Amino acid sequence: MKTFQTGEVFSLSNEIQFKPGEAVKKVVIDGKEMKMLLVAIEKGELPEHPAPLNALVTVLEGEGVLVYKGKDPVTMREGDSFAFEKGALHSIRAENKLKFSLLLWKEE
């Protein structure tokens, strides 16, 4: 798990690197009620799966296509965010390089 230097500006995008042919995942915060992961996909797809908790995805770099609950695909670009509810089926595809943060939390 990553410990960030407080009081300094940093780039989450620089905290994870691409690996050809795989989706790289890195846990940067791992708390009881909240987790934050960084994901880098050079090209490919995270197939449909349920959100394990409530989630907020924010694109850090590149562009990806999100399908949420079987609805029409949505293109997400750098700076875009999308919220999921726990259990919602979704998939993410990257035609080219994509990095995003994934914030997960439990409802009280």
N, C-alpha and C positions, 0 to 999 in steps of 0.2 A: 504494500500500500504506500502511496506517495504522501509525503508530508511537505506541504507548501511553506515557503518562507513568508511569514506575515510582513505586512508593510511594504511589499514590493509588487510591482506589476509583472504579470507573467502571461504566457499564452498556453491555454489548455491544448491547443492543436500541436504544440511542440512537445507535449508530454507523451505522445504515442507515434509510432512509426508504422509504415506499411510493410507487409510481407506478401510477396507474390503468391496468389492462389489461396489466401486464407483471410478470414476476418479476425483481426487482432483485437482482443479485449483486455482492458487494463482497469482494475479497481483502484480508484483514487481516494474514495471515502467509503468506509465500511462501518457504519454505526448500527445500533439496534433498531432505530426507527427510519433510517435513511441510508441509502447507498448511492454512490456516483461512479459510473464507469465511463471510460472513453473507448470508442470503437473506431477502427480504421479498416476500410474495405477498399482494396486497390481496384478490383472489378469483380462483380459477382452479386450474390443475393443471400440474405438471411431469410430462409424459407419461413412460411407462415408459422407462427407460434403465439401462445397466449402471453400477455404481459403478466409477470409474476407478482407485481405490485402496481399501484398507481405510478404513472411514469410521465416524464417530460423529456422529449428528445429535442436537442438543439444542434443544428448543423454548424460545425466549426470550419469546415473546408470542403469545397467541392459541391456536388449536386447528387441527389438520390431521389428515387421514386418510392413512395410509401403507399401501401394498400392497407386500409384500416377497416376492419369488420366487413370485408367483402365489397366495400364501396369503390367508386371510381378512383384510380390512382391519382396521387397528388405529388407534384414535383416540389421538392424542398431544396432550397439553396442556402448558401452561407448566411447565417444570422436568423434563419427561419426556425420556429419551434412548433411542436405539436404535442398535445397532451393525450394520454391514454388512460383508460380506467383499468383497474385490475381485472385480469382475465380476458381482456379484449384481444381477439386474434388480429395479427398484423404481420406484414413482411416489409422488408426494405431491400431495394436493388440499387446497385451502383454501376452505371455504365462506364464510368471512369473513377478516379480516386474520390473517396468520401470519408470524412472524419466527422463524428458526432459525439456529443456527451449524452449520457442517459442518467437522469436523476430518478431514483426510485424511492417511494416512501409509503409508509403504512398510514391508513386512516385511523383516527382514534375513535 
